[in-house]
Amino acid sequence: EYAISDDFTLGIGRSSFEKTYDGFLKYRFLHQTRGERAFPFTATGFASMSINTLKPVDPEQDVKFSSRLSYTYQVLLARKFNESFSVQLNPTLVHHNLVSTSEENNDIFALGLGLRHKITKRAAITFEYYHQFNNNTVDINYNPLGIGFEVETGGHVFQLVFSNSRYMIEKGIITETSGNFFDGDIHFGFNISRVFQLKSNKEQATW
């Protein structure tokens, strides 16, 4: 990830699961503020594209490049209620260029909910859930749910996540989660985040 400014971020990535490559753009266009011109929440636009590069199960099958593409569009609406508690709503559209059967929808609409509660100055509990509204495969692709714990240590943030999704990117997490959290299909993830400042504060750019 690279922050061109305080409001505009872009990124690229690769997930070993399904050998997926992805790229995204994120732009914050509204800021939560206090004072005379107070505004109640922050709004950020997010758009991503991903490509699944796994070889077909049938070696004779010819899968076009465009058929491997998926797109995700979100508006991230976040509000910090106090120093400890924050909430985020994520209206989402995921589009798959190719689906497995004619009964499946290429466009999936979902609404995400994220919560973060700081239990100390440097530790917090997080929660995330997405509800899909028109996914015809909900019997095999479940709504994703995740519970996490994060610790800040100055320059690093350590995150422990328990979720029914194995994916690392939005299109997979939201529409292709195959495990049922309440049946014990829980996966454990561990993230380390680090910010690197490449310029002075007047011309700040970060990873």
C-alpha positions in Angstrom: 0.0 0.0 0.0 1.2 3.5 -0.8 -0.4 6.7 0.5 0.0 9.4 -2.1 -1.7 11.9 0.4 -3.6 11.7 3.7 -6.7 11.0 1.7 -5.6 8.9 -1.4 -4.1 5.4 -1.2 -3.4 2.8 -3.8 -2.1 -0.8 -3.5 -1.3 -4.0 -5.1 -1.0 -7.5 -3.7 -0.8 -11.3 -4.3 -2.6 -14.0 -2.3 -1.2 -17.5 -2.4 -4.7 -18.8 -2.0 -6.1 -19.3 -5.5 -2.9 -17.4 -6.7 -4.9 -14.2 -6.9 -3.4 -10.8 -7.9 -5.3 -7.6 -6.9 -5.0 -3.9 -7.0 -7.1 -1.1 -5.4 -7.7 2.6 -5.1 -9.0 4.3 -1.9 -10.0 7.9 -1.5 -11.4 9.7 1.5 -13.8 12.4 0.4 -15.5 13.4 3.7 -13.9 13.9 7.1 -15.4 13.6 10.6 -14.8 17.0 12.2 -15.7 18.9 15.4 -16.3 22.6 16.0 -18.3 25.1 14.0 -18.2 23.0 10.8 -18.8 19.7 12.5 -19.5 16.7 10.4 -20.6 13.3 11.9 -18.6 10.7 10.0 -15.8 10.0 7.5 -16.6 8.6 4.0 -14.1 6.8 1.8 -14.6 5.3 -1.7 -12.9 2.0 -2.4 -12.5 0.2 -5.8 -10.5 -3.0 -6.5 -9.9 -5.5 -9.3 -8.6 -9.0 -8.8 -7.6 -11.9 -11.1 -7.6 -15.6 -10.3 -4.6 -17.2 -12.0 -5.3 -20.9 -11.0 -5.2 -23.3 -13.9 -8.6 -24.8 -14.8 -9.4 -28.3 -13.3 -10.0 -29.4 -16.9 -6.8 -28.8 -18.8 -8.8 -28.7 -22.1 -10.9 -25.8 -20.8 -10.0 -22.4 -22.2 -10.7 -19.6 -19.7 -10.5 -16.1 -21.1 -8.5 -13.5 -19.2 -11.7 -11.3 -18.8 -13.5 -14.3 -17.2 -11.0 -14.4 -14.4 -11.6 -10.9 -13.3 -13.7 -9.7 -10.3 -14.4 -6.1 -9.1 -15.3 -4.7 -5.7 -16.8 -1.3 -5.0 -17.4 0.1 -1.5 -18.3 3.2 0.4 -16.8 3.1 3.8 -18.8 5.2 6.3 -17.0 5.4 9.7 -17.7 7.3 12.9 -15.5 7.6 15.9 -17.8 8.1 18.9 -15.1 8.6 21.4 -11.4 7.7 22.0 -12.4 4.0 22.6 -15.3 3.1 20.3 -15.6 3.3 16.5 -18.2 1.9 14.0 -18.0 1.5 10.2 -20.7 0.6 7.7 -19.7 -0.7 4.3 -22.3 -0.7 1.4 -20.7 -3.1 -1.1 -21.1 -4.3 -4.7 -19.0 -7.3 -5.9 -19.1 -8.2 -9.6 -17.7 -11.5 -11.0 -17.3 -11.5 -14.8 -17.8 -15.3 -14.7 -19.9 -17.4 -12.3 -20.1 -21.2 -12.1 -23.8 -21.7 -13.1 -26.6 -19.6 -14.7 -28.5 -19.5 -11.4 -25.7 -17.5 -9.7 -25.7 -13.7 -9.8 -22.8 -11.9 -11.3 -23.5 -8.9 -9.0 -23.7 -9.4 -5.3 -24.8 -6.6 -3.0 -23.7 -6.7 0.7 -23.6 -4.5 3.8 -20.6 -4.8 6.1 -20.4 -3.8 9.8 -17.1 -3.1 11.5 -16.6 -2.4 15.2 -13.5 -1.4 17.1 -13.2 -1.0 20.9 -10.0 0.0 22.7 -9.6 -1.8 26.0 -6.3 -0.1 26.8 -4.3 2.7 25.2 -2.6 0.2 22.9 -4.9 -2.7 22.6 -8.3 -3.1 21.0 -11.0 -5.7 20.1 -12.4 -5.7 16.6 -15.4 -7.2 14.9 -16.5 -7.5 11.2 -19.5 -9.0 9.5 -21.0 -8.9 6.0 -24.5 -9.7 5.1 -25.1 -10.7 1.4 -28.5 -9.7 0.0 -28.8 -11.6 -3.3 -26.2 -14.4 -3.2 -28.0 -17.6 -4.6 -25.2 -19.8 -3.2 -25.6 -19.0 0.5 -25.9 -22.7 1.2 -22.3 -23.1 0.3 -21.0 -19.5 0.6 -21.7 -18.1 4.0 -21.7 -14.5 5.3 -18.2 -13.8 6.7 -17.7 -13.0 10.3 -14.4 -12.1 12.0 -13.3 -11.3 15.6 -9.9 -9.8 16.2 -7.5 -8.5 18.8 -4.8 -5.9 17.9 -1.9 -4.4 19.8 0.1 -1.3 18.9 3.7 -1.2 19.8 4.8 2.2 18.6 5.7 1.6 14.9 4.0 -1.7 14.5 0.4 -3.0 14.8 0.0 -6.8 15.6 -3.4 -8.2 14.7 -4.9 -11.7 15.6 -8.0 -12.6 13.6 -10.5 -15.5 13.9 -12.7 -15.8 10.9 -14.7 -18.3 8.8 -13.1 -16.9 5.7 -9.7 -18.0 4.3 -9.4 -15.1 1.8 -7.3 -11.9 2.1 -9.1 -9.7 -0.3 -12.7 -8.3 -0.5 -14.2 -10.2 -3.3 -13.3 -13.5 -1.7 -14.1 -12.6 1.9 -17.5 -11.1 1.1 -18.9 -13.6 -1.6 -16.8 -16.8 -1.4 -16.5 -17.7 2.3 -17.3 -21.4 2.4 -17.1 -22.0 6.2 -19.9 -21.6 8.8 -18.4 -19.7 11.8 -21.0 -21.2 14.1 -20.3 -24.8 13.0 -16.7 -24.3 14.0 -15.2 -23.5 10.6 -12.8 -20.9 12.0 -9.5 -19.9 10.6 -6.7 -18.0 12.4 -4.9 -15.1 10.8 -1.9 -13.0 12.0 -1.0 -9.7 10.5 1.8 -7.2 11.2 1.4 -3.7 9.9 4.2 -1.1 9.7 4.2 2.5 8.4 7.3 3.8 6.7 7.6 7.6 6.2 9.5 8.4 3.0 9.2 12.2 3.0 9.1 15.0 5.5 5.8 15.9 7.2 5.2 18.7 4.7 5.3 16.2 1.9 4.2 13.0 3.7 4.0 9.7 1.8 3.7 6.4 3.6 3.7 2.7 3.0 
